[in-house]
Amino acid sequence: MRVDDVELIRANLRGEMARRGKSKADVANALGCSPQYLGRKLNGDAMLTVTDLDRFAKIFNLNFYQLMMLLLQPIDSIKQVNK
């Protein structure tokens, strides 16, 4: 996986957390780590593992494949509908 892909995954994880109303504390608790360590993973200061991504999928009520399809979309392609 290219570095650009990893950065895209991190950015889209942060965006998906916001869209779903999940705080760092909520997600960190579900991942079994501190909010500070989760922040390091999301900012690229610590490694984001496949196990982490599998746990994110469960938090978002998705399977791993669905999560990866969502996370590998360019941010510009994610449309939001304004009501």
C-alpha positions in Angstrom: 0.0 0.0 0.0 1.3 3.4 -0.9 1.9 6.1 1.7 -0.7 8.2 -0.1 -3.3 5.4 0.4 -2.4 5.2 4.1 -2.9 9.0 4.5 -6.2 8.7 2.7 -7.3 5.9 5.0 -6.4 8.0 8.1 -8.2 11.1 6.8 -11.3 9.1 5.9 -11.3 7.3 9.3 -11.3 10.7 11.0 -14.1 11.8 8.7 -16.2 8.7 9.2 -15.8 9.0 13.0 -17.2 12.6 12.7 -20.1 11.5 10.4 -21.1 8.8 12.8 -20.7 11.0 15.9 -17.9 8.8 17.4 -15.5 10.6 19.7 -11.9 9.6 20.1 -12.7 8.4 23.6 -15.6 6.1 22.2 -13.4 4.6 19.5 -10.3 4.3 21.7 -12.4 2.4 24.3 -13.7 0.0 21.6 -10.1 -0.5 20.3 -8.7 -1.0 23.8 -6.3 1.9 23.7 -6.1 5.5 25.1 -7.6 8.4 23.2 -4.0 9.8 23.0 -2.7 6.7 21.3 -5.6 6.6 18.9 -4.8 10.2 18.0 -1.2 9.1 17.3 -2.5 6.3 15.0 -4.9 8.7 13.2 -2.2 11.3 12.7 0.5 8.9 11.5 2.7 9.0 14.5 1.9 5.3 15.3 1.2 2.4 13.0 -2.4 1.7 12.0 -2.7 -2.1 11.7 -5.0 -4.4 9.9 -6.4 -5.5 13.3 -7.2 -1.8 14.0 -9.0 -1.5 10.7 -11.0 -4.7 11.5 -12.0 -3.2 14.8 -13.0 0.1 13.2 -15.2 -1.9 10.8 -17.0 -3.5 13.8 -17.4 -0.1 15.5 -19.0 1.3 12.3 -21.1 -1.9 11.9 -19.4 -2.8 8.6 -17.5 -5.8 7.4 -13.8 -5.3 6.6 -14.3 -5.2 2.9 -17.1 -2.5 3.2 -14.8 -0.4 5.4 -11.9 -0.6 3.0 -14.1 0.4 0.1 -15.3 3.4 2.0 -11.8 4.4 3.2 -10.1 4.2 -0.1 -12.4 6.6 -1.8 -10.8 10.0 -2.6 -12.2 12.5 -0.1 -13.4 14.7 -2.9 -15.7 11.9 -4.1 -17.6 11.6 -0.9 -20.7 13.7 -1.4 -22.8 15.2 1.4 -26.4 16.2 0.8 -27.4 19.5 2.3 -31.0 19.6 3.4 
